[in-house]
Amino acid sequence: MPLSRARAALKSVFGYDDFRPGQDEVIGAVLAGENVLAVMPTGSGKSMCYQLPAVVDGGLTVVVSPLIALMRDQVQQMGHVGVAAATLNSGNGDEANRETLKRLRAGEVSLLFVSPERLAGDGLISLLAASSVRRLAIDEAHCVSQWGHDFRPEYRQLAQVRQALGNVQVVALTATADQATRNDIASQLFPAPPRIVVHSFDRPNLHLRFEAKDKPRNQIADFLERHRGSNGILYAASRDRTEKLAEWLCGKGVRALAYHAGLDAAVRSQRQDVFLQEDGVVMCATIAFGMGINKPDVRFVIHADLPSGVEAYYQEIGRAGRDGLPAETLTLYGIDDFAFRRRQIDEKAISDAQRQLEHRRFSAMIDLAEAVTCRRQALLAYFGETSGPCGACDLCQGGAELVDATVDAQKVLSAVMRTGQRYGAGHLVDILRGEASDNVRRLGHDQIKTFGVGAARGANEWRTVIRQLFAAGALAEASAEHGGFRLTDTGENILFGRETIALRKSREAPKRARRSEARENRTSGLDDAASSLFEALRALRREIAREEGVAAYMVFPDRTLIEMAETKPATLAEMREVQGVGERKLSLYGEVFLERIAEIG
């Protein structure tokens, strides 16, 4: 049976005893020769769905990937488990590309990684057609869809590539695709409806948390206290923000690097290598960083600014905890994020239909941020899944109370209207609380009826009300250039008593973590002895990775080191039973890790 052969190869080559959820269905269909569109969450092992069939049935699999760094990463990873892989890309240099072409002609390559642009180049399709390509695997397949969140026009040419290769089998994989996007992918890439496998979007090992911005650097610092020495990503909305956050974190003793599209390509490549190869690095990045980053031991993802949509948010947090171990996420958001993202959509040169779609998608992101019930439940519902409360997200653990806030809303809306619908939150809060600032007095706003009507509430409480009114569409941005607020039709209806509104009560932010909690989080509950051994094995892994110039996880991922620390194998036979230890890695590293275990344990 093909699947039994695949399971045997999974153990002998990759060192895993069984498939992750969903992999067996996809791999079984691929080995049966079917065209497949697989929608599987980040961390579910999508790449195994084309790597393992290439090992089992031989032939050449051409993998279309959007990033040079990802292609290089996968080629190194395959080399470490003894699978013949290569890449053709502009970063290789002429000699390396010539060597790859030579290996292709000799039939010595099982997996060839290329970009869609490279496939369109002169001569490559003819060479591949003569190389008896068995299948075409398309990673990040949502890039083919104009309805997806990361549309790339060059992906539209892949149907012609399939035809030129003799209508070979196609396996398309993505982590995020709603029904409209799936339909578009299927129509663009396949000659007939493919087998569509949609695996659950649930990532139960990810803890989801959102917090309204309130001294955001303090919020980030408190969060990072629980993750000292761990790998993580901190996303920010602008290049300048990434640079400033990285500089600030370095000043606090955190090893942080900035990454964005404005950096020289060599600098970006070097910083990505540091992140992949070493431990305890925080990458402060724009969304230019991350697609296809195959680092399994990322322990956290922070969004310093609200993402552009739920699909982007889901994909970005999915870069944490790919090894299945617990990982945390934190998303900070505020009124400025709402206004900035809406302006971005309005300023895009896109069709009205696309603009409306993007506004709906961003509204769903706001709804997720301002949710009052289970965060995971709301996230899964966006992707069409039903579930009960998870019991583990911030809302399940801390709760959020929804209250009738019509009167408070009317006070805010009255202040907006009576001041000419042009001022921002700070000025409005001063008026509501009766704070006669210089600006308030100069404008005469200490004389309006609304002045001081909210003196009994704190400034943060009023900012929360204003933020939620903006999120709910009762307030809108008065001016793209100068900001401030104006009333919408909904806002007028609330102000004049034609509608009511319920809002969330404010919740306190989590307390600062103790240093001991940081270590406990990273080592996943190991006792002191096993934790010390785990850290020693990480140090050994780091030494080997530096010597070989590869990512640390390619030696062994954290999950494998944790199992070694728990079980303390004493022989090669015992080491072979550890998850992630295949035959090639056993021969490369088995003895040296056994020596370190015996020395420490």
DOROLO-222783 format. One line per field, with one value per residue (C-alpha): residue in three letters; x, y negated, z negated. Coordinates in steps of 0.1 Angstrom, whole numbers. Layout:
REM DOROLO-222783
code	(ALA_...)
c1	(X_...)
c2	(Y_...)
c3	(Z_...)
END
This chain:
REM DOROLO-222783
code	(MET_PRO_LEU_SER_ARG_ALA_ARG_ALA_ALA_LEU_LYS_SER_VAL_PHE_GLY_TYR_ASP_ASP_PHE_ARG_PRO_GLY_GLN_ASP_GLU_VAL_ILE_GLY_ALA_VAL_LEU_ALA_GLY_GLU_ASN_VAL_LEU_ALA_VAL_MET_PRO_THR_GLY_SER_GLY_LYS_SER_MET_CYS_TYR_GLN_LEU_PRO_ALA_VAL_VAL_ASP_GLY_GLY_LEU_THR_VAL_VAL_VAL_SER_PRO_LEU_ILE_ALA_LEU_MET_ARG_ASP_GLN_VAL_GLN_GLN_MET_GLY_HIS_VAL_GLY_VAL_ALA_ALA_ALA_THR_LEU_ASN_SER_GLY_ASN_GLY_ASP_GLU_ALA_ASN_ARG_GLU_THR_LEU_LYS_ARG_LEU_ARG_ALA_GLY_GLU_VAL_SER_LEU_LEU_PHE_VAL_SER_PRO_GLU_ARG_LEU_ALA_GLY_ASP_GLY_LEU_ILE_SER_LEU_LEU_ALA_ALA_SER_SER_VAL_ARG_ARG_LEU_ALA_ILE_ASP_GLU_ALA_HIS_CYS_VAL_SER_GLN_TRP_GLY_HIS_ASP_PHE_ARG_PRO_GLU_TYR_ARG_GLN_LEU_ALA_GLN_VAL_ARG_GLN_ALA_LEU_GLY_ASN_VAL_GLN_VAL_VAL_ALA_LEU_THR_ALA_THR_ALA_ASP_GLN_ALA_THR_ARG_ASN_ASP_ILE_ALA_SER_GLN_LEU_PHE_PRO_ALA_PRO_PRO_ARG_ILE_VAL_VAL_HIS_SER_PHE_ASP_ARG_PRO_ASN_LEU_HIS_LEU_ARG_PHE_GLU_ALA_LYS_ASP_LYS_PRO_ARG_ASN_GLN_ILE_ALA_ASP_PHE_LEU_GLU_ARG_HIS_ARG_GLY_SER_ASN_GLY_ILE_LEU_TYR_ALA_ALA_SER_ARG_ASP_ARG_THR_GLU_LYS_LEU_ALA_GLU_TRP_LEU_CYS_GLY_LYS_GLY_VAL_ARG_ALA_LEU_ALA_TYR_HIS_ALA_GLY_LEU_ASP_ALA_ALA_VAL_ARG_SER_GLN_ARG_GLN_ASP_VAL_PHE_LEU_GLN_GLU_ASP_GLY_VAL_VAL_MET_CYS_ALA_THR_ILE_ALA_PHE_GLY_MET_GLY_ILE_ASN_LYS_PRO_ASP_VAL_ARG_PHE_VAL_ILE_HIS_ALA_ASP_LEU_PRO_SER_GLY_VAL_GLU_ALA_TYR_TYR_GLN_GLU_ILE_GLY_ARG_ALA_GLY_ARG_ASP_GLY_LEU_PRO_ALA_GLU_THR_LEU_THR_LEU_TYR_GLY_ILE_ASP_ASP_PHE_ALA_PHE_ARG_ARG_ARG_GLN_ILE_ASP_GLU_LYS_ALA_ILE_SER_ASP_ALA_GLN_ARG_GLN_LEU_GLU_HIS_ARG_ARG_PHE_SER_ALA_MET_ILE_ASP_LEU_ALA_GLU_ALA_VAL_THR_CYS_ARG_ARG_GLN_ALA_LEU_LEU_ALA_TYR_PHE_GLY_GLU_THR_SER_GLY_PRO_CYS_GLY_ALA_CYS_ASP_LEU_CYS_GLN_GLY_GLY_ALA_GLU_LEU_VAL_ASP_ALA_THR_VAL_ASP_ALA_GLN_LYS_VAL_LEU_SER_ALA_VAL_MET_ARG_THR_GLY_GLN_ARG_TYR_GLY_ALA_GLY_HIS_LEU_VAL_ASP_ILE_LEU_ARG_GLY_GLU_ALA_SER_ASP_ASN_VAL_ARG_ARG_LEU_GLY_HIS_ASP_GLN_ILE_LYS_THR_PHE_GLY_VAL_GLY_ALA_ALA_ARG_GLY_ALA_ASN_GLU_TRP_ARG_THR_VAL_ILE_ARG_GLN_LEU_PHE_ALA_ALA_GLY_ALA_LEU_ALA_GLU_ALA_SER_ALA_GLU_HIS_GLY_GLY_PHE_ARG_LEU_THR_ASP_THR_GLY_GLU_ASN_ILE_LEU_PHE_GLY_ARG_GLU_THR_ILE_ALA_LEU_ARG_LYS_SER_ARG_GLU_ALA_PRO_LYS_ARG_ALA_ARG_ARG_SER_GLU_ALA_ARG_GLU_ASN_ARG_THR_SER_GLY_LEU_ASP_ASP_ALA_ALA_SER_SER_LEU_PHE_GLU_ALA_LEU_ARG_ALA_LEU_ARG_ARG_GLU_ILE_ALA_ARG_GLU_GLU_GLY_VAL_ALA_ALA_TYR_MET_VAL_PHE_PRO_ASP_ARG_THR_LEU_ILE_GLU_MET_ALA_GLU_THR_LYS_PRO_ALA_THR_LEU_ALA_GLU_MET_ARG_GLU_VAL_GLN_GLY_VAL_GLY_GLU_ARG_LYS_LEU_SER_LEU_TYR_GLY_GLU_VAL_PHE_LEU_GLU_ARG_ILE_ALA_GLU_ILE_GLY)
c1	(0_14_5_22_54_50_47_79_98_85_102_134_141_125_124_87_65_33_16_3_-34_-45_-12_-22_-53_-33_-3_-26_-43_-10_4_-28_-21_-49_-47_-50_-57_-48_-57_-39_-28_8_26_6_34_23_58_58_28_51_85_74_58_90_109_84_78_109_109_112_89_91_82_71_79_78_110_146_153_126_139_174_162_143_171_194_168_164_201_202_179_196_171_185_171_182_171_174_173_190_208_228_254_260_282_257_229_250_257_220_211_238_222_188_199_215_183_200_174_142_130_136_126_120_102_72_93_122_97_88_125_138_147_138_104_119_146_120_97_127_134_101_86_62_44_42_38_27_34_16_-10_-33_-9_-27_-60_-69_-92_-64_-45_-12_-20_10_3_31_13_-14_11_14_-15_5_35_14_3_38_50_23_-5_14_-1_-6_-5_-14_-10_-19_-25_-52_-80_-117_-143_-140_-102_-103_-127_-104_-73_-90_-102_-68_-45_-64_-78_-107_-120_-92_-95_-99_-88_-96_-81_-92_-77_-75_-40_-47_-10_-13_-25_-43_-43_-53_-48_-58_-27_-18_19_26_63_55_30_57_83_60_52_88_97_80_101_137_160_133_129_101_88_75_55_51_33_62_99_108_89_108_141_131_117_148_170_149_149_187_189_169_193_172_190_168_172_151_139_120_120_140_172_198_191_224_215_181_196_222_197_173_202_209_173_172_205_206_185_171_166_136_130_113_98_72_52_82_95_78_62_76_99_104_116_97_107_94_78_59_45_37_18_28_1_-32_-28_-46_-70_-78_-61_-29_-32_-37_-8_15_7_10_47_48_47_52_67_34_47_30_35_20_6_0_-18_-19_-44_-59_-78_-48_-45_-82_-78_-44_-56_-88_-68_-45_-75_-90_-58_-51_-55_-81_-116_-146_-155_-120_-121_-154_-140_-109_-130_-152_-121_-106_-139_-137_-102_-116_-144_-118_-99_-130_-146_-163_-165_-139_-112_-104_-141_-144_-113_-124_-159_-143_-129_-163_-156_-178_-164_-170_-151_-114_-109_-74_-74_-73_-111_-118_-93_-100_-134_-149_-182_-206_-227_-252_-231_-256_-255_-216_-217_-241_-217_-188_-209_-223_-187_-178_-208_-205_-169_-174_-166_-128_-110_-92_-94_-71_-91_-124_-113_-102_-136_-155_-134_-136_-99_-95_-63_-48_-63_-97_-98_-85_-112_-139_-147_-148_-181_-200_-227_-207_-177_-172_-201_-177_-156_-164_-146_-108_-91_-84_-121_-131_-104_-118_-153_-141_-121_-150_-174_-149_-146_-184_-188_-204_-174_-153_-121_-129_-98_-72_-47_-55_-74_-101_-136_-170_-203_-216_-253_-250_-235_-263_-289_-272_-269_-305_-318_-329_-304_-287_-252_-234_-196_-170_-159_-121_-100_-67_-36_-18_6_44_58_85_118_112_80_101_122_92_75_105_112_76_74_106_120_152_175_159_157_195_201_178_198_231_217_206_241_256_230_240_277_270_247_273_300_278_262_227_196_197_165_179_202_174_143_134_108_134_158_131_124_161_162_132_142_181_188_221_225_220_191_174_183_166_133_133_109_128_158_159_187_208_207_214_246_255_248_238_272_279_245_248_281_267_237_260_282_254_229)
c2	(0_-35_-50_-22_-28_-65_-59_-38_-65_-91_-72_-62_-95_-121_-103_-107_-78_-90_-117_-150_-155_-159_-148_-112_-123_-146_-123_-94_-114_-126_-91_-79_-104_-129_-166_-182_-216_-214_-241_-234_-257_-268_-243_-213_-202_-211_-207_-171_-166_-170_-160_-126_-115_-126_-102_-73_-72_-89_-111_-149_-171_-208_-230_-266_-288_-327_-333_-326_-322_-296_-276_-277_-267_-237_-225_-225_-207_-180_-176_-169_-140_-126_-137_-151_-186_-218_-253_-275_-312_-345_-343_-312_-325_-313_-284_-270_-272_-255_-227_-223_-222_-195_-174_-179_-165_-136_-128_-133_-157_-146_-181_-212_-245_-275_-308_-314_-341_-316_-292_-318_-322_-310_-273_-260_-247_-228_-213_-203_-188_-166_-156_-137_-158_-137_-165_-203_-214_-250_-264_-295_-288_-317_-340_-329_-344_-380_-375_-363_-386_-383_-382_-378_-381_-358_-329_-332_-318_-284_-269_-274_-258_-228_-224_-228_-200_-177_-184_-168_-162_-194_-197_-232_-241_-271_-280_-306_-305_-312_-297_-325_-321_-283_-285_-309_-288_-257_-274_-290_-260_-228_-215_-199_-202_-189_-169_-197_-190_-216_-208_-224_-259_-253_-257_-247_-252_-289_-312_-342_-376_-410_-442_-478_-500_-516_-525_-498_-495_-486_-460_-445_-445_-428_-401_-395_-390_-356_-347_-356_-334_-323_-330_-354_-378_-413_-427_-464_-484_-505_-502_-530_-513_-480_-499_-518_-488_-467_-495_-499_-461_-459_-487_-465_-435_-416_-404_-420_-426_-448_-434_-452_-456_-488_-470_-459_-423_-411_-426_-410_-376_-379_-388_-360_-336_-348_-343_-308_-296_-310_-310_-339_-363_-386_-397_-431_-431_-443_-417_-415_-389_-356_-339_-304_-309_-273_-278_-254_-268_-303_-307_-339_-364_-400_-425_-460_-472_-457_-434_-443_-414_-381_-360_-380_-378_-340_-334_-356_-341_-307_-312_-305_-270_-251_-223_-218_-230_-259_-294_-328_-356_-392_-417_-454_-477_-512_-539_-549_-514_-514_-547_-538_-505_-520_-548_-522_-505_-537_-548_-516_-516_-487_-481_-492_-455_-447_-478_-467_-432_-446_-468_-439_-418_-446_-450_-413_-420_-448_-425_-399_-425_-438_-403_-396_-358_-331_-345_-312_-305_-339_-332_-298_-311_-335_-304_-287_-264_-259_-252_-256_-280_-270_-278_-290_-323_-357_-361_-326_-330_-367_-373_-404_-419_-436_-464_-489_-520_-541_-570_-571_-569_-598_-619_-612_-618_-650_-663_-654_-673_-703_-708_-708_-672_-677_-668_-637_-615_-634_-667_-649_-632_-665_-679_-649_-649_-687_-692_-729_-725_-755_-742_-736_-771_-787_-771_-779_-742_-746_-765_-738_-717_-685_-699_-678_-654_-625_-636_-605_-583_-580_-590_-554_-545_-573_-564_-528_-541_-563_-534_-511_-537_-541_-503_-500_-526_-553_-575_-580_-598_-635_-641_-618_-646_-659_-630_-638_-623_-630_-613_-587_-579_-552_-578_-602_-575_-567_-603_-611_-579_-560_-532_-517_-503_-478_-480_-461_-471_-476_-448_-451_-440_-408_-413_-412_-378_-365_-354_-319_-318_-326_-295_-274_-286_-278_-243_-232_-220_-200_-194_-212_-184_-179_-216_-219_-190_-206_-239_-220_-202_-235_-248_-217_-222_-258_-249_-223_-247_-274_-250_-237_-271_-258_-267_-252_-233_-214_-197_-188_-209_-218_-191_-164_-180_-181_-144_-136_-156_-136_-101_-104_-78_-59_-40_-46_-22_-43_-75_-61_-60_-97_-118_-136_-113_-96_-74_-101_-124_-94_-88_-125_-135_-104_-98_-134_-140_-107_-119_-152_-134_-110_-139_-161_-135)
c3	(0_9_-24_-44_-23_-30_-67_-67_-48_-72_-100_-83_-64_-86_-120_-127_-138_-122_-102_-116_-114_-78_-62_-55_-35_-13_-9_-1_26_41_42_59_87_79_84_49_34_-3_-28_-60_-89_-92_-114_-101_-78_-43_-29_-39_-15_15_-1_-12_22_39_16_20_58_72_103_103_83_92_63_70_41_38_18_25_-13_-17_13_0_-35_-21_0_-30_-51_-25_-23_-60_-57_-25_2_34_37_56_64_94_84_90_56_65_89_124_114_88_113_140_116_108_145_150_121_136_170_153_134_100_85_67_56_76_60_84_83_107_124_131_147_172_183_216_218_184_193_222_200_174_201_211_175_170_143_122_104_99_63_57_23_10_36_23_42_74_64_69_39_17_-7_11_48_72_109_119_102_129_154_136_156_188_170_161_197_211_188_202_178_149_115_95_57_45_8_-13_-49_-43_-17_-22_1_28_28_30_60_77_70_84_116_122_116_125_158_138_102_80_47_21_-14_-40_-73_-105_-110_-147_-163_-199_-209_-202_-230_-216_-233_-222_-242_-235_-233_-266_-267_-241_-248_-284_-271_-248_-275_-300_-274_-265_-301_-299_-268_-276_-255_-232_-194_-184_-158_-164_-135_-130_-104_-90_-83_-107_-135_-130_-133_-164_-181_-174_-188_-219_-225_-221_-247_-271_-266_-240_-209_-183_-145_-121_-88_-61_-23_-24_-36_-12_0_-15_-49_-48_-39_-67_-93_-83_-86_-121_-130_-115_-129_-164_-196_-215_-186_-182_-146_-144_-110_-85_-66_-42_-67_-73_-43_-42_-72_-83_-118_-141_-175_-172_-207_-202_-177_-187_-165_-176_-152_-141_-110_-78_-80_-96_-69_-73_-111_-110_-87_-107_-141_-125_-123_-161_-175_-143_-163_-181_-215_-233_-219_-226_-205_-215_-193_-202_-186_-188_-170_-149_-136_-125_-107_-91_-77_-64_-47_-31_-15_-3_13_32_70_70_82_61_56_43_21_6_0_-17_-39_-50_-57_-78_-97_-105_-120_-141_-153_-163_-183_-201_-206_-239_-237_-230_-207_-191_-185_-166_-146_-135_-127_-102_-83_-84_-114_-144_-178_-215_-238_-239_-276_-269_-251_-269_-268_-281_-309_-318_-304_-289_-299_-274_-289_-276_-269_-251_-276_-276_-238_-236_-258_-234_-203_-217_-224_-188_-174_-196_-188_-150_-142_-138_-170_-182_-212_-235_-231_-235_-267_-282_-274_-288_-320_-325_-320_-310_-290_-272_-239_-254_-269_-237_-216_-241_-246_-284_-278_-258_-275_-273_-293_-324_-319_-322_-351_-371_-346_-340_-308_-297_-301_-278_-253_-253_-246_-218_-203_-203_-188_-160_-156_-156_-128_-150_-144_-113_-105_-99_-77_-63_-66_-101_-117_-143_-143_-127_-133_-109_-103_-130_-154_-148_-154_-188_-197_-191_-207_-176_-184_-214_-216_-239_-244_-263_-298_-301_-314_-333_-314_-326_-354_-348_-346_-370_-355_-366_-345_-314_-317_-325_-293_-271_-285_-285_-320_-322_-357_-367_-357_-323_-317_-323_-299_-273_-275_-271_-241_-226_-231_-213_-185_-181_-178_-151_-132_-132_-120_-92_-84_-86_-107_-142_-138_-108_-132_-156_-165_-201_-203_-196_-221_-248_-242_-245_-278_-291_-280_-281_-254_-261_-228_-191_-192_-219_-201_-169_-188_-195_-173_-146_-145_-111_-98_-83_-113_-135_-116_-115_-151_-171_-188_-197_-213_-232_-246_-257_-274_-292_-303_-317_-327)
END
